[in-house]
Amino acid sequence: DGHVFCTPDQITAEVRGIVSVIRDFYTALDMFGDGKYWVSVSVRDPQTPEKYLGDTAQWDKAEDILENIAKEEKLPYKRVEGEAAFYGPKLDFMFKDALRREWQLATAQLDFVMPERFELTYTDHDGAKHTPVMIHRAIAGSLERFLSVIIEHFAGAFPFWLAPVQVTVIPVSDKFADYARTVCDTLTTAGIRTEVSDESETLGKRVRNAQKQKIPYMLVVGEKEMTDGTVAIRGRDNGDEGVQSLDDFVAQCVAHNQ
């Protein structure tokens, strides 16, 4: 959570900046596509004005600002009465989990009330004192709720950069365990989260275990790979991806981690 204090004429630029951060954040998680989210322009319930603080003119202005921003940013929005906070209207970003339930994660909220109640002021270019506007913003919202939603969203198959284990190295037999550890150390040094699967089980079972864990890459190494300094790559999403030099594979992983 965070708060921005600004002048009234800075509201649009500041809120659009927050929307841009939200868009980039959820695009990286593949959650910002068509049909994957919508935005609630959360406004007052006109039937219960006593629930809200501040004067009508300020509320009208704040609600119009947020709705105009939703239009300018081409957000899939709906105006929802009765969902505003007591201090101001909101842009609430609604996302769906694996069960198609909707959760509010990110939000940007205008607040003309609290700065007045705390008697906050700033000196404008004209030398006069004015009351600032406060913008409440949250990108991920409640972290516990955010994590539960993205875990279900990806069903455990996290993107490469987010996966707890990004690569597992699987030697075809104990003879190649040292080379597997060398591959693991090289990837780890490059910042790639890597493990070695050298349990006393068949090669097929170790590959299946890695697939069940939804690890993005499985590297199978044996005599030829050790001799040539290569790795045989099996991707979680694409299956057999052929053989590649270790250096090239490391560079590929580092690029995916950006």
C-alpha positions as CSV (number, residue, x, y, z in Angstrom):
1,D,0.0,0.0,0.0
2,G,1.1,3.6,-0.6
3,H,-0.1,7.1,-0.7
4,V,0.5,10.0,-3.1
5,F,-0.1,13.6,-2.1
6,C,-0.6,15.9,-5.0
7,T,-2.3,19.1,-6.3
8,P,-5.7,18.8,-7.9
9,D,-4.3,19.4,-11.3
10,Q,-1.9,16.5,-10.9
11,I,-4.5,13.9,-10.1
12,T,-5.0,12.6,-13.7
13,A,-1.3,12.2,-14.3
14,E,-0.7,10.5,-11.0
15,V,-3.6,8.1,-11.3
16,R,-2.6,7.2,-14.9
17,G,0.9,6.5,-13.7
18,I,-0.5,4.1,-11.1
19,V,-2.6,2.4,-13.8
20,S,0.5,2.0,-16.0
21,V,2.3,0.3,-13.1
22,I,-0.7,-2.0,-12.5
23,R,-0.8,-2.8,-16.2
24,D,2.9,-3.7,-16.4
25,F,2.8,-5.7,-13.2
26,Y,-0.2,-7.9,-14.2
27,T,0.9,-8.2,-17.9
28,A,4.1,-9.8,-16.7
29,L,1.9,-12.3,-14.8
30,D,-0.3,-12.9,-17.9
31,M,-3.3,-11.7,-16.0
32,F,-4.1,-8.5,-17.9
33,G,-5.5,-10.0,-21.1
34,D,-9.0,-9.6,-22.5
35,G,-11.6,-11.4,-20.3
36,K,-9.1,-11.9,-17.4
37,Y,-10.0,-8.8,-15.5
38,W,-12.3,-5.8,-15.3
39,V,-12.3,-2.5,-13.5
40,S,-14.9,-1.2,-11.1
41,V,-15.3,2.5,-11.0
42,S,-16.6,2.4,-7.5
43,V,-18.8,5.4,-6.7
44,R,-21.3,6.5,-4.0
45,D,-24.7,5.0,-3.4
46,P,-27.0,7.9,-4.1
47,Q,-29.6,6.4,-1.8
48,T,-27.4,6.6,1.3
49,P,-25.4,9.9,1.1
50,E,-25.0,9.8,4.9
51,K,-22.4,7.0,4.5
52,Y,-19.9,9.3,2.9
53,L,-17.7,12.2,4.1
54,G,-17.1,15.4,2.1
55,D,-19.2,17.7,0.0
56,T,-21.2,16.7,-3.2
57,A,-19.1,18.9,-5.5
58,Q,-15.9,17.2,-4.5
59,W,-17.4,13.7,-4.9
60,D,-18.8,14.6,-8.4
61,K,-15.4,15.9,-9.5
62,A,-13.6,12.8,-8.1
63,E,-16.0,10.3,-9.7
64,D,-15.8,12.1,-13.1
65,I,-12.0,12.1,-13.0
66,L,-11.7,8.4,-12.3
67,E,-14.3,7.5,-15.0
68,N,-12.5,9.7,-17.6
69,I,-9.2,8.0,-16.7
70,A,-10.8,4.6,-17.2
71,K,-12.0,5.7,-20.6
72,E,-8.7,7.3,-21.7
73,E,-6.8,4.1,-20.6
74,K,-9.3,1.9,-22.5
75,L,-10.0,-0.1,-19.4
76,P,-12.9,-2.6,-19.4
77,Y,-14.8,-0.8,-16.7
78,K,-18.2,-0.7,-15.1
79,R,-19.6,2.1,-12.9
80,V,-20.6,0.3,-9.6
81,E,-22.7,2.3,-7.1
82,G,-22.2,1.8,-3.4
83,E,-18.6,0.4,-3.7
84,A,-16.8,3.7,-2.9
85,A,-14.9,4.1,0.3
86,F,-16.4,6.6,2.8
87,Y,-13.7,9.1,1.8
88,G,-13.8,8.8,-2.0
89,P,-14.3,6.9,-5.2
90,K,-12.0,4.1,-6.4
91,L,-10.7,2.2,-9.5
92,D,-10.8,-1.4,-8.3
93,F,-9.1,-4.0,-10.5
94,M,-11.0,-7.3,-10.4
95,F,-9.3,-10.6,-11.3
96,K,-10.6,-14.1,-11.5
97,D,-9.1,-17.2,-9.8
98,A,-9.1,-20.8,-11.0
99,L,-12.7,-21.2,-9.8
100,R,-13.8,-18.1,-11.7
101,R,-14.3,-16.2,-8.5
102,E,-13.6,-12.5,-8.6
103,W,-11.1,-10.8,-6.3
104,Q,-10.1,-7.2,-6.0
105,L,-6.3,-6.9,-6.1
106,A,-5.0,-3.6,-7.3
107,T,-6.7,-0.3,-6.5
108,A,-6.4,3.5,-6.9
109,Q,-8.5,5.7,-4.7
110,L,-9.1,9.4,-4.6
111,D,-9.4,11.1,-1.2
112,F,-10.3,14.8,-0.7
113,V,-11.5,14.2,2.9
114,M,-8.5,12.9,4.9
115,P,-6.1,15.8,4.0
116,E,-8.7,18.3,5.2
117,R,-9.3,16.4,8.4
118,F,-5.5,16.2,9.1
119,E,-5.3,19.9,8.1
120,L,-2.6,19.2,5.6
121,T,-1.5,22.1,3.4
122,Y,1.1,23.0,0.7
123,T,2.2,26.3,-0.6
124,D,1.3,26.8,-4.3
125,H,3.2,28.8,-6.8
126,D,1.0,31.8,-6.0
127,G,2.2,31.7,-2.4
128,A,-1.1,30.7,-1.0
129,K,-1.7,27.6,1.1
130,H,-4.0,24.9,-0.3
131,T,-5.2,21.4,0.8
132,P,-3.6,18.5,-1.2
133,V,-5.4,15.5,-2.6
134,M,-4.4,12.1,-1.3
135,I,-4.4,9.0,-3.6
136,H,-4.4,5.6,-2.0
137,R,-2.8,3.0,-4.1
138,A,-2.1,-0.7,-3.9
139,I,-0.6,-2.8,-6.7
140,A,-0.9,-6.3,-5.3
141,G,-3.5,-5.6,-2.6
142,S,-3.4,-8.0,0.3
143,L,-0.3,-10.1,-0.3
144,E,-1.9,-13.3,1.1
145,R,-4.9,-12.9,-1.2
146,F,-2.7,-12.0,-4.2
147,L,-0.5,-15.1,-3.7
148,S,-3.5,-17.4,-3.3
149,V,-5.0,-16.0,-6.6
150,I,-1.8,-16.3,-8.7
151,I,-1.1,-19.8,-7.4
152,E,-4.5,-20.9,-8.5
153,H,-4.3,-18.8,-11.7
154,F,-1.1,-20.6,-12.8
155,A,-2.2,-24.0,-11.3
156,G,1.4,-24.3,-10.1
157,A,2.9,-23.8,-13.6
158,F,4.6,-20.5,-12.8
159,P,6.4,-18.5,-15.5
160,F,10.1,-19.2,-15.6
161,W,11.1,-16.0,-13.7
162,L,8.7,-16.8,-10.9
163,A,9.1,-20.6,-10.5
164,P,10.6,-21.6,-7.1
165,V,12.8,-24.1,-8.9
166,Q,13.6,-23.0,-12.5
167,V,15.8,-25.9,-13.7
168,T,16.4,-29.5,-12.5
169,V,19.5,-31.4,-13.8
170,I,19.0,-35.1,-14.2
171,P,22.0,-37.3,-14.7
172,V,21.2,-40.6,-16.6
173,S,23.3,-42.5,-14.0
174,D,25.6,-41.9,-11.0
175,K,28.6,-41.7,-13.4
176,F,27.4,-38.3,-14.5
177,A,26.4,-36.9,-11.2
178,D,29.6,-34.7,-11.0
179,Y,28.8,-33.2,-14.4
180,A,25.2,-32.6,-13.3
181,R,26.5,-30.7,-10.2
182,T,28.8,-28.7,-12.4
183,V,25.9,-27.7,-14.6
184,C,23.9,-26.9,-11.5
185,D,26.7,-24.7,-10.0
186,T,27.1,-22.9,-13.3
187,L,23.4,-22.0,-13.5
188,T,23.2,-21.1,-9.8
189,T,26.1,-18.7,-10.2
190,A,24.2,-17.1,-13.0
191,G,21.2,-16.5,-10.7
192,I,19.1,-19.4,-11.9
193,R,17.4,-21.5,-9.2
194,T,18.6,-25.0,-10.0
195,E,18.5,-28.4,-8.3
196,V,20.1,-31.8,-9.2
197,S,17.8,-34.8,-9.3
198,D,20.2,-37.7,-8.5
199,E,17.9,-39.9,-6.4
200,S,18.2,-43.7,-6.6
201,E,15.3,-44.0,-9.0
202,T,14.9,-44.7,-12.7
203,L,15.6,-41.8,-15.2
204,G,12.0,-42.0,-16.3
205,K,10.6,-41.6,-12.8
206,R,12.9,-38.6,-12.1
207,V,11.7,-36.9,-15.3
208,R,8.1,-37.6,-14.4
209,N,8.6,-36.2,-10.9
210,A,10.0,-33.0,-12.3
211,Q,7.0,-32.8,-14.7
212,K,4.6,-33.3,-11.8
213,Q,6.4,-30.4,-9.9
214,K,5.9,-28.3,-13.1
215,I,9.6,-27.2,-13.2
216,P,10.1,-25.2,-16.3
217,Y,13.2,-27.0,-17.6
218,M,14.6,-30.5,-17.1
219,L,18.2,-31.0,-18.3
220,V,19.2,-34.6,-19.0
221,V,22.9,-35.2,-19.0
222,G,24.9,-38.3,-19.9
223,E,28.1,-39.4,-21.6
224,K,27.7,-37.3,-24.8
225,E,26.6,-34.1,-22.9
226,M,29.5,-34.4,-20.5
227,T,32.0,-34.9,-23.3
228,D,30.6,-32.0,-25.4
229,G,29.8,-29.6,-22.6
230,T,26.1,-29.6,-23.6
231,V,22.7,-30.3,-22.0
232,A,19.7,-32.1,-23.4
233,I,16.7,-29.9,-22.7
234,R,13.1,-30.9,-21.9
235,G,10.7,-28.0,-21.4
236,R,7.6,-28.2,-19.3
237,D,5.6,-26.5,-22.0
238,N,7.3,-27.7,-25.3
239,G,8.7,-31.1,-24.4
240,D,11.9,-32.1,-26.2
241,E,13.8,-29.0,-27.1
242,G,17.0,-30.7,-28.3
243,V,20.6,-30.3,-27.3
244,Q,22.3,-27.0,-26.5
245,S,25.7,-25.9,-25.2
246,L,25.7,-25.1,-21.5
247,D,26.8,-21.5,-22.1
248,D,24.0,-20.9,-24.6
249,F,21.4,-22.4,-22.3
250,V,22.6,-20.3,-19.4
251,A,22.4,-17.1,-21.5
252,Q,18.8,-18.1,-22.5
253,C,17.8,-18.6,-18.9
254,V,19.3,-15.3,-17.9
255,A,17.4,-13.5,-20.7
256,H,14.1,-15.2,-19.5
257,N,14.8,-14.0,-16.0
258,Q,14.9,-10.3,-17.0
